[in-house]
């Protein structure tokens, strides 16, 4: 399907599988159905373990965190599906490797452990747009919510909050335009850009209903997974 063309949509996961296929001489289907999902799952488990230990320095808590996270609907294979790391979508599964570090980024920013947090965040967001644009939208909502809380709670952090928020929006929008162009409904207007990520929002007429639905859908994609993670930490 992409012969003779530049693959832009979901370029990161499939560029990685293509590299592994060339190095190993394994067929594409082997990498996509065996190697790729295994690597993604191991990375996700390692990230959940690391996040839990960063919050609670206790190996038992980390074990519980991994078990609860694995049993949560985040993998999209049972009821109350959140579908952030859905096995049925390889790009979605693989992109979660870049989504979970955003939690580590927030923890380190809150603790003042990063010199240039905007730079690291920008790298993560570029990978997320290239991995799965819906994950980039989830990360962007999370970052803006996090920065809003910092802005009002900590006066000394207001300047960095504004800078990081600007970098986050610019990175996601700029990378999205670079990879996908202006085709379809993609424009600089958020009201047109968000339906590009979640087409179901077209069913909500009027700006007020639209933004309420937008917030509900984007936050709904992350709240339950984070809840399960926090339950595991506690």
C-alpha positions in Angstrom: 0.0 0.0 0.0 2.9 2.4 0.6 5.1 1.3 -2.3 6.7 4.3 -3.9 5.4 6.7 -1.3 6.7 8.2 2.0 5.0 6.5 5.0 4.0 9.4 7.3 1.0 8.2 9.3 2.2 6.0 12.2 5.7 6.3 10.8 7.5 5.6 14.1 6.2 2.0 14.9 6.4 0.8 11.4 9.8 2.4 10.7 11.0 0.5 13.8 9.5 -2.8 12.5 11.0 -2.2 9.1 14.4 -1.7 10.6 14.1 -4.9 12.7 12.9 -6.8 9.6 16.0 -5.7 7.6 18.4 -6.5 10.4 17.0 -9.9 11.2 15.8 -10.9 7.7 12.6 -11.9 9.4 9.3 -11.5 7.5 7.2 -8.4 8.3 4.4 -10.5 9.7 6.8 -12.1 12.2 7.9 -8.7 13.5 4.4 -7.3 13.6 2.8 -10.2 15.4 5.7 -11.6 17.5 8.7 -9.3 18.1 6.9 -6.0 18.1 4.1 -6.8 20.6 6.5 -8.6 22.9 9.0 -5.7 22.9 6.1 -3.2 23.4 4.6 -5.2 26.3 8.0 -5.6 28.1 8.7 -1.8 27.7 5.2 -0.9 29.0 5.6 -3.2 32.0 9.1 -1.8 32.7 7.7 1.8 32.6 4.8 1.0 35.0 7.3 -0.6 37.3 9.5 2.5 37.1 6.7 4.9 37.6 5.4 3.0 40.7 8.9 2.9 42.2 9.4 6.6 41.5 6.2 7.3 43.6 6.6 4.6 46.2 10.1 3.2 46.9 8.7 -0.3 47.5 9.2 -3.4 45.3 6.0 -4.9 46.5 4.1 -1.8 45.5 5.7 -2.0 42.1 4.6 -5.6 41.7 1.0 -4.7 42.6 1.2 -1.7 40.3 2.2 -3.9 37.3 -0.5 -6.5 38.1 -3.3 -4.0 38.5 -2.2 -2.1 35.4 -2.1 -5.4 33.4 -5.6 -6.2 34.6 -7.0 -2.8 33.8 -9.0 -2.0 30.6 -6.0 0.0 29.2 -5.2 -2.9 26.8 -8.7 -2.6 25.4 -9.5 -6.3 25.4 -12.3 -6.4 27.9 -15.1 -4.3 29.4 -14.7 -0.6 30.1 -12.2 -0.4 27.3 -9.8 2.6 27.4 -7.8 1.2 24.5 -4.5 3.1 25.0 -2.4 0.0 24.6 -4.8 -2.1 22.6 -3.2 -5.3 21.2 -5.5 -5.2 18.1 -3.7 -2.0 17.0 0.1 -2.4 16.8 0.7 1.3 16.4 -1.5 2.1 19.4 0.3 -0.6 21.5 3.8 0.5 20.5 3.0 4.3 21.0 2.2 3.6 24.6 5.9 3.2 25.2 6.1 7.0 24.5 2.9 7.9 26.4 3.8 6.5 29.8 7.1 8.4 30.2 5.0 11.5 30.3 4.0 10.5 33.8 7.7 10.2 34.7 8.3 13.6 33.1 5.5 15.1 35.3 7.0 13.5 38.5 10.5 14.8 37.7 9.2 18.3 36.8 7.3 18.5 40.0 10.5 17.6 41.9 12.7 20.0 39.9 14.9 17.1 38.7 15.1 18.3 35.0 17.2 21.1 33.6 15.3 21.6 30.4 12.0 19.8 30.8 10.5 21.5 27.7 13.1 19.8 25.5 12.5 16.3 26.8 8.8 16.8 26.6 9.1 18.0 23.0 11.0 14.8 22.1 8.3 12.6 23.7 5.5 14.5 21.9 7.2 14.2 18.5 7.4 10.4 19.0 3.8 10.3 20.1 2.5 12.2 17.0 4.5 9.8 14.8 3.4 6.8 16.8 -0.3 7.5 17.3 -1.8 10.9 17.0 -4.6 10.1 19.5 -1.9 9.3 22.1 -0.4 12.7 21.4 -3.8 14.3 22.0 -4.1 12.5 25.4 -0.5 13.5 26.3 -1.2 17.1 25.3 -4.4 17.3 27.5 -2.5 15.8 30.4 0.4 18.2 30.0 -1.8 21.3 29.8 -3.8 20.1 32.9 -0.6 19.5 34.8 0.8 22.9 33.9 -2.4 24.6 34.8 -2.3 23.2 38.3 1.4 24.2 38.6 0.6 27.7 37.4 -2.0 28.4 40.1 -0.2 26.5 42.9 3.3 27.7 42.5 4.1 31.3 41.6 7.8 30.5 41.0 6.8 27.9 38.4 4.5 30.1 36.4 7.1 31.1 33.8 8.2 27.6 33.1 4.5 26.4 33.0 3.7 28.9 30.3 6.9 28.0 28.3 6.2 24.3 28.6 2.6 24.7 27.6 3.5 26.7 24.6 6.2 24.2 23.5 3.7 21.3 24.0 1.0 22.8 21.8 3.5 24.0 19.2 5.2 20.6 19.1 2.0 18.6 18.7 0.4 20.9 16.1 3.7 21.5 14.2 4.6 17.9 14.0 1.1 16.9 13.0 1.1 19.4 10.2 4.6 18.3 9.1 3.6 14.6 8.9 0.0 14.8 7.7 -0.2 18.2 5.9 -3.5 20.0 5.6 -5.6 17.2 4.2 -9.0 16.3 5.5 -10.3 18.3 8.5 -6.8 19.1 9.9 -6.5 22.9 10.5 -4.9 25.2 13.1 -8.4 25.5 14.7 -8.7 23.2 17.7 -12.4 22.7 16.9 -11.4 21.2 13.6 -8.3 19.4 14.7 -9.8 17.4 17.6 -12.4 15.7 15.4 -9.4 14.6 13.2 -8.4 12.6 16.3 -11.9 11.5 17.3 -14.4 11.7 14.5 -17.3 10.9 16.7 -17.3 14.5 17.9 -19.0 15.5 14.7 -22.2 14.2 16.2 -22.2 17.0 18.8 -23.6 20.3 17.3 -22.8 23.7 18.7 -19.5 24.9 20.2 -20.6 24.4 23.9 -21.7 20.9 23.4 -18.6 20.2 21.2 -16.0 21.3 23.8 -17.8 19.5 26.6 -17.8 16.3 24.5 -14.1 16.9 23.5 -13.1 17.2 27.2 -15.1 14.2 28.2 -13.7 12.0 25.5 -10.1 13.0 25.9 -10.1 12.8 29.6 -12.1 9.6 29.5 -9.2 8.0 27.5 -6.8 8.4 30.5 -8.7 8.7 33.8 -9.4 5.1 34.4 -6.0 3.8 33.4 -4.4 6.4 35.8 -6.9 5.4 38.5 -5.9 1.8 38.3 -2.2 2.8 38.3 -2.7 4.9 41.5 -4.6 2.1 43.2 -1.7 -0.2 42.5 0.7 2.4 43.9 -1.3 2.8 47.1 
